[in-house]
């Protein structure tokens, strides 16, 4: 059994009159990879601060192993604003001093692409500073070796490609350093599934005080276990339970990469969701959208779009039809936001033309949150725009009901707009757009500042929204959850459809020319590229997976038979003791096989 690096024993932490954490006891052991989920403001960052020693508990005890090395990516960086990027991230080392290390080259190429190493930190954008902070932490961890790595929203300001790289990098780190541990707070559910093996949910208990529930597995396993706990407890929160079941149904029916989860992990899900319909009826939504929109929605015809010295589109043609649900991806700076502005008619093409259907009512959610009267109240503002709005199925919904659906309840209904948090302002911005009953919706990074529970609500709303949807997002889970097709800006001036979705995009990018970080990279320092696993290794891994699955099936049969025998021997204490020992041995063998399955599946990708 692995030793704990940090222990929290009956820890309580309050801010003002609110108890964020109430007598919480938990530990982080060597080798743990833990994801923390929960609503904004429920105490996720506070829990990280306690683990890191940046905050002290009001009561209880936090103990750490001696000389514990902790690396912490906080939401606000502590980079020296007067330093250059080279000084802040690379310790002032010149190119020939760091380029000989393969890991350093990889981190710089992935996270600092497009950032001049001689720029000063104070001149960087928020996204650039965030990437510099992450690069500095990972390089310090690589050179010094942290025992515990704490990451607070590490995927913020990363594109889909960089998030994929970070997941692979952290898995590789965990495999190479099994005595270290990782704890991450993120709303990126795909990232949680890829990286984490344990999930902690921070949430208020019935008395309003914060508690932490632990679950085995990543996000998909967490959704299953939480739904099962709610079912067994006959929870009264029927709406939350339905959302969990609905999301679970999508997880099970989702892309091949997700449905290839271990069979022994998803068999329980099959029984739970067998009567749950798909999240949305695609054909019915398209039929409804055609009635509202007609055949012509938005067309780009032979368009050129130039920004500065960059040509984003060149003779590009792209047609959006009624009911299309499209995800648009590309690296940072590829022009995704500019293309949304073009579709919205806010940006003029340099050549070609934009055609918009006569019945189109378009709404565009930008990354910038518009200025509002800080003294205005939430409910009054919404009712001033529209008291009643109509849903896709013809039902009338009051402003207060819609606000409640988007998480504005109780005191939040009468809160001043100036007092709302970043996530609440983002929710309010989206709600104002939806009040106009648009039939074409353009969403630019809609998941920014939103917690997972709010994302579930937004996804549920979009499931029944009949219109044409275009989403730009670095959140791969949200993208796959809400759209039917993926298009990409690949740098060739076109908008290209990718039948294989995000995975095809990543595969294309991996085979593209790598970014050049140095003006004249020293060739003698370059390591040979890492070769993929041989086909023979992959064949062996496939055989291992098949063999282990057969053995697991037999073990499950033996386990079921043992349970039946134990039920029949309930009054024979000696026999029951023998059977319990057999069951424990069987469980141990099962865990060994599951680990063998996971290692082989990892090789298969």
Buried (B, 14 or more C-beta within 10 A) or exposed (E): EEEBBBBBBEBBBBEEEEBBBBBBEBBBBBBBBBBBBBBBBBBBBBBBBBBBEBBEBEEBEBEBBEEEBBBBBBEEBEBEEEBBBBBBBBEEBEBEEBBBBBBBBBBBBBBBBEBEBEBBBEEBEEEBBBBBBBBBBBBBBBEEEBBBBBBBBBBBBBBBBBBBBBBEBBBEBBEEBEEBBBBBBBBBBBBBBBBBBBBBBBBBEEEEBBBBBEBEBBBBBBBBBBBBEBEEEEBEEEEBBEBBBBBBBBBBEBBEBBEEBBBBBBEBBEEBBEEBEEBBBEEEBBEBBBEBBEEBBBBBBEBBBBEEEEBBBBEBEBEBBBBBBBBBBBBBBBBBBBBBBBBBEEBEBBEBEBEBBEBBBBBBBBEEBEEBEEEEBBBEBBBEEBEEBEBBEEEEEBBBEBBBBBBBEEEBBEBEBEEBEEBBBBBBBBBBBBBEBBBBBBBBBBBBBBBBBBBBBBBBBBBBBBBBBBBBBBBBBBBBBBBBEBBBBBBEBBBBEBEEBBBBBBEBBEEEEEEEBBEEBEEEBEEEEEEEEEEEEBEBBBEBBEBBBEBBEEBBEBBEEBEEBBEEBEEEEEBBEEBEEBBEEBEEBBEEBBEBBBBBBEBEE
